[in-house]
Amino acid sequence: MQKISAGRGHQRLLQLARSQLGQEFAAKSSTATPEAVSQVQESDFNQRHQRLAQRSGAPVSIDTGFKGPTLSQRAERRERMNKERQQANLEKIMALALDFCPDYVADIDVDPDWFQQYCDLVLNISNQTMQQLWAKILAGEIGQPGSFSLKTLFLLQRMSYKEALALQKAASLTCRVRLQDSGHIYFGYVRKPSVWQLLTGRSRAVLNLSQFGLTYPQILSLIDLNLLHQTEIESGELIPQQSLQLQYHQHQLTCKARHSGVVLQYYKFTPVGAELLPLLNSQANPAYLQAVKQLFSPVLDFDS
């Protein structure tokens, strides 16, 4: 078992920034909002932009077009602006990570190679929502080094904001089976042929997830990103009267199969998807919970 140090996580982050980047990142005041910090950084960036324009001999006004500086001067100015934008992104994400760092951290250091890769990958992350997600990853790695693989970082770096919203939707519909790490999105069941099927004419039932905000194209995009497994998963055949315990956000569900031959169908998150799920702060969807109970009611008994 790893030892846990009773030290604030933000101190570990500041130390890591000093040792790996040779740079200080001041912690935000408890009264400062993320929006206020963003405005200060944007104002500072704009002031530096103006100074660069003045040094290159170009007027600050955008109405002047490309008049004034030479082609090489404009290229140099663009390169400087791009580097400053990247630095602003890095510092913003570092500042956000300070707010998410845990009070207690594992008594092992973050891999310096991991941290360097992380810094390189966030340079072009400008969307505020994505910046917060990256900041949570860094804070999580500070608290427990080894929590996020480089594979997860590379995948997240190529994820668009639209795809991140799809993952957020998927997270809101995710259940966990007790003692299992990966999340499941339940959408149906099948039952092997039996007298019950002959009498009811019903061997399977499927839930349309799009009515809860997760469309099939979004599911395909998450599969393409390797966040969901490529094929639909079926549980093992449930044993009648054996308890199955599910965790749907803050809801504890205990159920038992009424009959033999019942198999549940679901989408399953990959290990990479499972790493990202805890960062999303998704909320339970009461309509989905009610629909799942109604869907499974012919084959499962739920404890009240």
C-alpha positions as CSV (number, residue, x, y, z in Angstrom):
1,M,0.0,0.0,0.0
2,Q,1.3,3.4,-0.9
3,K,2.0,5.9,1.8
4,I,-0.1,9.0,1.9
5,S,1.5,12.3,2.8
6,A,-0.4,14.9,4.8
7,G,0.7,17.7,2.6
8,R,-1.4,19.9,0.3
9,G,-1.4,18.9,-3.3
10,H,-0.9,22.4,-4.6
11,Q,2.5,22.5,-2.9
12,R,3.5,19.3,-4.8
13,L,2.4,21.0,-8.1
14,L,4.3,24.2,-7.4
15,Q,7.4,22.1,-6.6
16,L,7.0,20.1,-9.8
17,A,6.6,23.3,-11.9
18,R,9.8,24.8,-10.4
19,S,11.9,21.7,-10.9
20,Q,10.7,20.8,-14.4
21,L,9.8,24.2,-15.9
22,G,12.0,26.5,-13.9
23,Q,8.9,28.7,-13.3
24,E,6.7,29.8,-10.4
25,F,2.9,29.6,-10.6
26,A,1.2,31.7,-8.0
27,A,-1.8,30.2,-6.3
28,K,-5.1,32.0,-6.9
29,S,-6.8,33.9,-4.1
30,S,-9.7,32.1,-2.6
31,T,-11.9,35.0,-3.5
32,A,-10.9,35.1,-7.1
33,T,-13.1,33.3,-9.6
34,P,-11.8,31.4,-12.6
35,E,-13.5,34.0,-14.8
36,A,-11.6,36.8,-13.1
37,V,-8.3,35.0,-13.4
38,S,-9.0,34.4,-17.1
39,Q,-9.7,38.1,-17.7
40,V,-6.4,39.1,-16.0
41,Q,-4.5,36.6,-18.2
42,E,-6.3,37.8,-21.3
43,S,-5.5,41.4,-20.5
44,D,-1.9,40.6,-20.0
45,F,-1.7,38.7,-23.2
46,N,-3.3,41.6,-25.1
47,Q,-0.7,44.0,-23.7
48,R,2.2,41.8,-24.7
49,H,0.6,41.5,-28.2
50,Q,0.6,45.3,-28.5
51,R,4.2,45.6,-27.4
52,L,5.2,43.0,-30.0
53,A,3.4,44.8,-32.7
54,Q,5.0,48.1,-31.7
55,R,8.5,46.5,-31.7
56,S,8.0,45.1,-35.1
57,G,7.0,48.6,-36.4
58,A,3.5,47.6,-37.3
59,P,0.5,49.7,-36.2
60,V,-1.7,48.0,-33.6
61,S,-4.9,48.6,-35.4
62,I,-6.2,45.7,-37.5
63,D,-7.4,48.1,-40.2
64,T,-3.8,48.6,-41.4
65,G,-3.6,45.1,-42.8
66,F,-0.1,44.0,-43.7
67,K,1.3,47.5,-44.4
68,G,4.5,48.3,-42.6
69,P,6.5,45.2,-41.5
70,T,8.3,43.0,-43.9
71,L,7.2,39.4,-44.6
72,S,9.9,38.0,-42.2
73,Q,8.9,40.5,-39.5
74,R,5.3,39.4,-39.8
75,A,6.4,35.7,-39.6
76,E,8.4,36.5,-36.5
77,R,5.5,38.3,-34.9
78,R,3.1,35.5,-35.6
79,E,5.6,33.0,-34.1
80,R,6.0,35.1,-31.0
81,M,2.2,35.5,-30.6
82,N,1.8,31.7,-31.0
83,K,4.4,31.0,-28.4
84,E,2.8,33.5,-26.0
85,R,-0.6,32.0,-26.6
86,Q,0.8,28.5,-25.8
87,Q,2.4,29.8,-22.7
88,A,-0.8,31.5,-21.6
89,N,-2.7,28.2,-22.1
90,L,-0.1,26.3,-20.0
91,E,-0.2,28.8,-17.2
92,K,-4.0,28.9,-17.2
93,I,-4.2,25.1,-16.9
94,M,-1.6,25.1,-14.2
95,A,-3.5,27.8,-12.3
96,L,-6.8,25.8,-12.6
97,A,-5.0,22.6,-11.4
98,L,-4.1,24.3,-8.2
99,D,-7.8,24.5,-7.3
100,F,-8.3,20.8,-8.0
101,C,-5.3,19.4,-6.2
102,P,-6.2,17.2,-3.2
103,D,-5.1,17.9,0.3
104,Y,-3.4,14.6,0.7
105,V,-1.1,13.1,-1.9
106,A,0.7,9.7,-2.3
107,D,4.3,9.7,-1.1
108,I,5.7,9.2,-4.6
109,D,6.7,11.7,-7.2
110,V,5.1,12.3,-10.6
111,D,7.1,10.8,-13.4
112,P,9.1,13.8,-14.9
113,D,8.7,12.3,-18.4
114,W,4.9,12.1,-17.9
115,F,4.8,15.7,-16.8
116,Q,6.9,16.9,-19.8
117,Q,4.6,15.1,-22.2
118,Y,1.6,16.6,-20.4
119,C,3.0,20.1,-20.7
120,D,3.7,19.6,-24.4
121,L,0.2,18.4,-25.1
122,V,-1.7,21.2,-23.3
123,L,0.0,24.1,-25.2
124,N,-2.7,24.4,-27.8
125,I,-5.7,23.7,-25.5
126,S,-7.6,27.0,-25.4
127,N,-11.2,25.9,-24.8
128,Q,-12.1,26.6,-21.2
129,T,-14.0,23.4,-20.6
130,M,-11.2,21.3,-22.0
131,Q,-8.7,23.3,-20.0
132,Q,-10.6,22.3,-16.8
133,L,-10.5,18.7,-17.8
134,W,-6.8,18.8,-18.4
135,A,-6.3,20.6,-15.1
136,K,-8.2,17.8,-13.3
137,I,-6.0,15.2,-14.9
138,L,-2.9,17.0,-13.6
139,A,-4.4,17.3,-10.1
140,G,-5.3,13.6,-10.1
141,E,-1.8,12.6,-11.2
142,I,-0.4,14.9,-8.4
143,G,-2.6,13.1,-5.8
144,Q,-1.9,9.6,-7.1
145,P,0.9,9.3,-9.7
146,G,0.2,6.7,-12.3
147,S,-3.6,7.4,-12.4
148,F,-3.5,8.6,-16.0
149,S,-1.6,6.8,-18.8
150,L,0.2,8.6,-21.6
151,K,-2.2,6.8,-23.9
152,T,-5.1,8.6,-22.2
153,L,-3.3,12.0,-22.6
154,F,-2.7,11.4,-26.3
155,L,-6.3,10.5,-26.9
156,L,-7.6,13.5,-25.0
157,Q,-5.3,15.8,-26.9
158,R,-7.1,14.9,-30.2
159,M,-10.6,14.9,-28.7
160,S,-12.8,17.8,-29.8
161,Y,-15.1,19.8,-27.5
162,K,-18.1,18.2,-29.3
163,E,-16.7,14.7,-28.5
164,A,-16.1,15.7,-24.9
165,L,-19.8,16.7,-24.6
166,A,-20.7,13.2,-26.0
167,L,-18.5,11.6,-23.3
168,Q,-20.2,13.8,-20.7
169,K,-23.6,12.5,-21.9
170,A,-22.4,8.9,-21.8
171,A,-21.1,9.4,-18.2
172,S,-24.5,10.6,-17.1
173,L,-26.0,7.2,-18.1
174,T,-23.2,5.1,-16.6
175,C,-23.8,2.4,-14.0
176,R,-21.1,0.3,-12.2
177,V,-21.4,-3.3,-11.0
178,R,-20.1,-3.7,-7.5
179,L,-16.4,-4.6,-7.4
180,Q,-15.9,-3.7,-11.1
181,D,-14.0,-0.6,-12.2
182,S,-15.4,-0.1,-15.7
183,G,-18.7,1.7,-16.3
184,H,-21.6,0.2,-18.2
185,I,-24.4,1.8,-20.1
186,Y,-27.4,-0.6,-20.0
187,F,-29.8,-0.5,-22.9
188,G,-31.5,-3.9,-23.2
189,Y,-31.8,-7.5,-22.4
190,V,-32.3,-10.9,-24.1
191,R,-33.7,-14.1,-22.8
192,K,-33.1,-17.5,-24.2
193,P,-36.0,-19.4,-25.7
194,S,-38.4,-20.8,-23.1
195,V,-42.1,-21.4,-22.4
196,W,-42.2,-17.8,-21.0
197,Q,-41.1,-16.6,-24.5
198,L,-43.8,-18.7,-26.2
199,L,-46.5,-17.3,-23.9
200,T,-45.4,-13.6,-24.0
201,G,-43.9,-13.5,-27.5
202,R,-41.1,-11.4,-26.1
203,S,-37.5,-12.5,-26.0
204,R,-35.7,-9.1,-25.9
205,A,-36.2,-5.4,-25.2
206,V,-34.1,-2.4,-26.1
207,L,-34.0,1.2,-24.8
208,N,-33.5,4.1,-27.2
209,L,-30.6,6.0,-25.5
210,S,-31.1,9.1,-27.8
211,Q,-34.1,10.1,-25.8
212,F,-31.7,10.7,-22.9
213,G,-29.2,12.7,-24.9
214,L,-26.8,10.0,-26.2
215,T,-27.3,9.5,-29.9
216,Y,-26.0,6.6,-31.9
217,P,-23.6,8.9,-33.9
218,Q,-22.2,10.0,-30.5
219,I,-21.8,6.3,-29.5
220,L,-19.9,5.6,-32.7
221,S,-17.6,8.6,-32.1
222,L,-16.8,7.4,-28.6
223,I,-16.1,3.9,-30.1
224,D,-13.8,5.5,-32.7
225,L,-11.9,7.3,-29.9
226,N,-11.5,4.0,-28.1
227,L,-13.5,5.2,-25.1
228,L,-16.2,2.5,-25.6
229,H,-15.6,-1.0,-26.7
230,Q,-16.4,-1.6,-30.4
231,T,-19.1,-4.2,-29.8
232,E,-22.1,-4.4,-27.6
233,I,-21.4,-6.5,-24.5
234,E,-23.7,-9.1,-23.0
235,S,-23.5,-10.1,-19.3
236,G,-23.3,-13.7,-18.3
237,E,-26.6,-15.5,-17.8
238,L,-28.0,-14.2,-14.5
239,I,-28.7,-16.8,-11.9
240,P,-32.3,-16.6,-10.6
241,Q,-32.7,-15.0,-7.1
242,Q,-29.0,-14.1,-7.0
243,S,-28.5,-10.5,-6.1
244,L,-27.0,-8.1,-8.6
245,Q,-25.8,-4.8,-7.1
246,L,-25.6,-1.7,-9.3
247,Q,-24.3,1.8,-8.6
248,Y,-25.9,4.6,-10.6
249,H,-24.3,7.8,-9.4
250,Q,-25.7,8.2,-5.9
251,H,-28.3,5.5,-6.4
252,Q,-27.8,2.0,-5.1
253,L,-29.8,-0.6,-7.0
254,T,-30.2,-4.2,-5.9
255,C,-32.0,-6.6,-8.2
256,K,-32.6,-10.3,-8.8
257,A,-33.4,-12.2,-12.0
258,R,-36.9,-13.6,-12.1
259,H,-36.1,-16.4,-14.5
260,S,-33.2,-18.3,-15.9
261,G,-31.7,-17.4,-19.3
262,V,-31.7,-13.6,-18.7
263,V,-28.8,-11.7,-20.2
264,L,-28.3,-7.9,-19.9
265,Q,-26.9,-5.8,-22.8
266,Y,-24.7,-2.8,-22.3
267,Y,-21.9,-0.6,-23.7
268,K,-18.7,-0.9,-21.8
269,F,-16.0,1.7,-21.3
270,T,-12.5,0.9,-22.2
271,P,-9.7,1.3,-19.6
272,V,-9.0,4.7,-21.2
273,G,-12.6,5.7,-20.9
274,A,-12.7,4.5,-17.4
275,E,-9.8,6.8,-16.5
276,L,-11.6,9.9,-17.7
277,L,-15.1,9.1,-16.2
278,P,-14.3,10.4,-12.7
279,L,-13.2,13.8,-14.0
280,L,-16.5,14.7,-15.7
281,N,-18.7,15.6,-12.7
282,S,-21.7,14.1,-14.5
283,Q,-25.1,14.1,-12.9
284,A,-27.7,11.2,-12.7
285,N,-30.5,11.3,-15.2
286,P,-33.7,10.4,-13.2
287,A,-35.6,9.7,-16.5
288,Y,-33.0,7.2,-17.5
289,L,-33.1,5.5,-14.1
290,Q,-36.8,5.2,-14.3
291,A,-36.7,3.9,-17.9
292,V,-34.1,1.3,-17.0
293,K,-36.2,0.0,-14.1
294,Q,-39.2,-0.2,-16.4
295,L,-37.2,-1.9,-19.2
296,F,-35.9,-4.6,-16.9
297,S,-39.1,-5.1,-14.9
298,P,-40.3,-8.2,-16.8
299,V,-37.1,-10.0,-16.0
300,L,-35.7,-8.4,-12.8
301,D,-37.1,-7.7,-9.4
302,F,-35.7,-4.5,-7.9
303,D,-35.6,-4.0,-4.1
304,S,-37.4,-0.9,-3.0
